[in-house]
Amino acid sequence: MAERTRLRDLAPITVGIASLAAIAVVAELLLLAGVLNRYILPLPSDVLVALVRLVREEDILSRMGLTAFEVLTSGFLVILAGVPLGVLLYRFRLMRAALEDWLGALAAAPIVLAFPLFLVLFGRGPKTIIIISFVYGLAPVVLKTQEGLTATRRVHVNVGRSLNMTPAQMFWKILFPSALPTIFTGIRLSWTFCLVTVVAVEFLVNLGGLGHLINELAERYDMPGAYAAITFVILLSMGFFIVLERIQSWLQPER
């Protein structure tokens, strides 16, 4: 039984890796045949070589660490601010009616284009990048927290009332556990927004991290290197998703 479970868990990973390998092989063949433009899309084999080159020559791990630090800092700030704000929207109907549409608009707004204003206010440094990504990632956590609390089944709330639970007990034992999956959906969306914003601002202002490296490589017209740097961004995003899934599993184990 344990072996079968292990094989079932490995199946999606195997299929995913095999699919990526197949796409890479097809792209390689099309590029070699001249169907695709090699000046725009480099050979996947060249990108693989560039991955090793970036580690050796471009201090990629340090740059990756800086980007990860900025994303983690803004991401945790989003959680600390977004979850309580979502609870307030759930508790106060007037506040929800007044702010919900504005938060939805904030999530869709191209805030990253306002980076010159943030540079003037906070200076040219990691603090500016963290603040921009915090603002951009706030709305999903707030809205999903409110949505998860609102979607709690009424029968569970009635059971809590029948047991004469205090408001604090009602929140921590019924509302919060029920809303946790939806809250983590908002956190995953938010951290994705934070990562995209951090890399984009690093690219725009030429300030450290993976975004700065992508800009440098693009200006050198080192396309394999640029695509390899983008691959490291994808790996970083995958790492965040895995960590968040583990935290959610720890907070809400399967029964």
C-alpha positions as CSV (number, residue, x, y, z in Angstrom):
1,M,0.0,0.0,0.0
2,A,2.8,2.4,0.9
3,E,4.6,1.6,-2.4
4,R,1.4,2.3,-4.3
5,T,0.9,5.6,-2.6
6,R,4.5,6.6,-3.3
7,L,4.1,5.7,-7.0
8,R,0.8,7.7,-7.1
9,D,2.5,10.8,-5.6
10,L,5.4,10.5,-8.1
11,A,3.2,10.1,-11.1
12,P,2.4,13.8,-11.6
13,I,6.0,14.8,-11.1
14,T,7.1,12.2,-13.7
15,V,4.5,13.3,-16.2
16,G,5.4,17.0,-15.7
17,I,9.1,16.4,-16.3
18,A,8.5,14.2,-19.3
19,S,6.2,16.9,-20.8
20,L,8.8,19.6,-20.3
21,A,11.4,17.3,-21.9
22,A,9.2,16.6,-24.8
23,I,8.5,20.3,-25.4
24,A,12.2,21.0,-25.2
25,V,13.0,18.3,-27.8
26,V,10.3,19.5,-30.2
27,A,11.5,23.2,-29.8
28,E,15.2,22.1,-30.4
29,L,14.2,20.3,-33.6
30,L,12.1,23.2,-34.9
31,L,14.9,25.6,-34.2
32,L,17.5,23.5,-35.9
33,A,15.2,23.1,-38.9
34,G,14.7,26.8,-39.1
35,V,11.0,26.8,-38.5
36,L,11.5,28.9,-35.4
37,N,13.7,32.0,-35.2
38,R,16.9,31.3,-33.3
39,Y,17.6,35.0,-32.7
40,I,14.4,35.2,-30.6
41,L,14.2,31.7,-29.1
42,P,17.5,30.1,-28.2
43,L,18.2,26.3,-28.4
44,P,17.0,24.6,-25.2
45,S,20.4,22.8,-25.1
46,D,22.1,26.3,-25.1
47,V,19.8,27.3,-22.2
48,L,20.9,24.2,-20.2
49,V,24.6,25.1,-20.8
50,A,23.8,28.7,-19.7
51,L,22.3,27.5,-16.4
52,V,25.7,26.2,-15.4
53,R,27.4,29.3,-16.7
54,L,25.2,31.6,-14.7
55,V,26.1,29.7,-11.5
56,R,29.8,30.0,-12.3
57,E,30.1,33.5,-13.7
58,E,27.1,35.6,-12.7
59,D,26.8,34.9,-8.9
60,I,23.3,33.6,-9.6
61,L,22.7,32.2,-6.1
62,S,23.4,35.5,-4.5
63,R,21.1,37.3,-6.9
64,M,18.5,34.6,-6.4
65,G,18.8,35.0,-2.6
66,L,18.2,38.8,-2.8
67,T,15.1,38.3,-4.9
68,A,13.9,35.6,-2.5
69,F,14.5,37.9,0.5
70,E,12.5,40.7,-1.1
71,V,9.6,38.4,-2.0
72,L,9.5,36.7,1.4
73,T,9.6,40.1,3.2
74,S,6.8,41.6,1.1
75,G,4.9,38.3,1.3
76,F,5.0,38.0,5.0
77,L,4.0,41.7,5.3
78,V,1.1,41.0,3.1
79,I,0.0,38.1,5.3
80,L,0.4,40.2,8.5
81,A,-1.7,43.0,7.1
82,G,-4.0,41.2,4.6
83,V,-5.5,38.6,6.9
84,P,-6.6,41.0,9.7
85,L,-8.0,43.4,7.0
86,G,-10.0,40.5,5.5
87,V,-11.3,39.7,9.0
88,L,-12.4,43.3,9.4
89,L,-14.2,43.2,6.0
90,Y,-16.0,40.0,7.1
91,R,-17.0,41.5,10.5
92,F,-18.2,44.9,9.3
93,R,-20.6,44.9,6.3
94,L,-20.3,48.7,5.8
95,M,-16.5,48.4,5.4
96,R,-16.9,45.5,3.0
97,A,-19.3,47.4,0.9
98,A,-17.1,50.5,0.8
99,L,-13.7,48.8,0.1
100,E,-14.3,45.5,-1.7
101,D,-14.6,47.0,-5.2
102,W,-11.6,49.2,-4.6
103,L,-9.5,46.2,-3.5
104,G,-10.5,44.4,-6.7
105,A,-9.4,47.4,-8.7
106,L,-6.1,47.5,-6.8
107,A,-5.4,43.9,-7.8
108,A,-5.9,44.7,-11.5
109,A,-4.1,48.1,-11.5
110,P,-0.6,48.2,-13.1
111,I,1.0,49.5,-9.9
112,V,4.5,48.5,-11.1
113,L,4.3,51.4,-13.6
114,A,4.2,53.8,-10.7
115,F,7.8,52.8,-9.7
116,P,9.2,56.4,-10.3
117,L,6.8,57.7,-7.6
118,F,8.0,55.0,-5.2
119,L,11.6,55.8,-6.0
120,V,11.0,59.4,-5.1
121,L,9.3,58.5,-1.8
122,F,11.5,55.7,-0.6
123,G,14.7,55.9,-2.5
124,R,16.5,53.6,-4.9
125,G,16.9,50.4,-2.8
126,P,15.4,47.1,-1.8
127,K,12.9,48.9,0.5
128,T,11.2,50.4,-2.6
129,I,10.9,47.0,-4.3
130,I,9.5,45.5,-1.1
131,I,6.9,48.3,-0.7
132,I,5.7,48.1,-4.3
133,S,5.3,44.3,-4.2
134,F,3.5,44.6,-0.8
135,V,1.0,47.0,-2.3
136,Y,0.5,44.8,-5.4
137,G,0.1,41.6,-3.4
138,L,-2.2,42.9,-0.6
139,A,-5.6,42.7,-2.4
140,P,-5.7,38.9,-3.0
141,V,-5.1,38.0,0.6
142,V,-7.7,40.5,1.9
143,L,-10.4,39.4,-0.5
144,K,-9.8,35.7,-0.2
145,T,-9.7,35.9,3.6
146,Q,-13.1,37.7,3.6
147,E,-14.4,35.2,1.0
148,G,-13.3,32.2,3.0
149,L,-14.8,33.5,6.3
150,T,-18.1,34.3,4.5
151,A,-18.3,30.9,2.9
152,T,-18.2,29.0,6.3
153,R,-21.1,26.7,6.4
154,R,-23.9,28.0,8.5
155,V,-24.4,24.7,10.2
156,H,-20.9,24.9,11.7
157,V,-21.6,28.4,13.0
158,N,-24.9,27.2,14.5
159,V,-23.1,24.3,16.3
160,G,-20.6,26.8,17.8
161,R,-23.5,29.0,19.0
162,S,-25.3,26.0,20.5
163,L,-22.1,25.2,22.5
164,N,-22.0,28.8,23.8
165,M,-18.6,29.5,22.2
166,T,-17.1,33.0,22.8
167,P,-16.4,35.1,19.6
168,A,-12.7,34.2,19.9
169,Q,-13.5,30.5,20.2
170,M,-15.9,30.8,17.3
171,F,-13.2,32.4,15.1
172,W,-10.3,30.1,16.0
173,K,-12.1,26.8,16.2
174,I,-14.7,27.2,13.4
175,L,-14.3,30.2,11.1
176,F,-10.5,30.3,10.7
177,P,-10.1,26.5,10.0
178,S,-13.0,26.6,7.5
179,A,-11.5,29.6,5.7
180,L,-7.9,28.4,5.7
181,P,-7.9,26.7,2.3
182,T,-9.3,29.9,0.7
183,I,-6.9,32.1,2.6
184,F,-3.9,30.0,1.3
185,T,-5.3,30.4,-2.2
186,G,-5.1,34.2,-1.7
187,I,-1.6,33.9,-0.2
188,R,-0.4,31.8,-3.2
189,L,-1.8,34.4,-5.6
190,S,-0.3,37.2,-3.6
191,W,3.1,35.7,-3.5
192,T,3.0,35.2,-7.2
193,F,2.1,38.9,-7.6
194,C,5.0,39.8,-5.3
195,L,7.5,37.7,-7.2
196,V,6.4,39.2,-10.6
197,T,6.5,42.7,-9.2
198,V,10.0,42.2,-7.6
199,V,11.5,40.9,-10.8
200,A,9.8,43.5,-12.9
201,V,11.0,46.4,-10.7
202,E,14.5,45.0,-10.5
203,F,14.5,44.8,-14.3
204,L,13.2,48.4,-14.7
205,V,15.6,50.1,-12.2
206,N,18.6,47.8,-12.6
207,L,18.8,47.1,-9.0
208,G,20.1,43.7,-7.9
209,G,18.4,40.3,-8.0
210,L,17.3,38.2,-10.9
211,G,15.4,41.0,-12.6
212,H,18.6,43.0,-12.9
213,L,20.5,40.0,-14.3
214,I,17.8,39.4,-16.9
215,N,18.1,43.0,-18.0
216,E,21.9,42.8,-18.2
217,L,21.8,39.6,-20.2
218,A,19.2,41.0,-22.6
219,E,21.3,44.1,-23.2
220,R,24.3,41.9,-24.0
221,Y,21.9,39.9,-26.3
222,D,22.8,36.8,-24.4
223,M,19.5,35.1,-25.1
224,P,20.4,31.7,-23.7
225,G,21.6,33.4,-20.5
226,A,18.4,35.5,-20.3
227,Y,16.2,32.5,-20.7
228,A,18.3,30.6,-18.1
229,A,17.8,33.5,-15.7
230,I,14.1,33.3,-16.3
231,T,14.3,29.6,-15.5
232,F,15.7,30.5,-12.1
233,V,12.7,32.8,-11.5
234,I,10.4,29.9,-12.3
235,L,12.3,27.6,-9.9
236,L,12.1,30.2,-7.2
237,S,8.3,30.4,-7.8
238,M,8.0,26.6,-7.6
239,G,9.9,26.7,-4.3
240,F,7.5,29.2,-2.8
241,F,4.5,27.1,-3.9
242,I,6.0,23.9,-2.3
243,V,6.7,25.7,0.9
244,L,3.2,27.2,1.1
245,E,1.7,23.8,0.4
246,R,3.7,22.2,3.2
247,I,2.7,25.0,5.7
248,Q,-1.0,24.5,4.7
249,S,-0.7,20.8,5.2
250,W,0.9,21.3,8.6
251,L,-1.8,23.8,9.7
252,Q,-4.7,21.7,8.3
253,P,-3.7,18.0,8.2
254,E,-6.0,15.6,6.3
255,R,-8.4,13.8,8.5
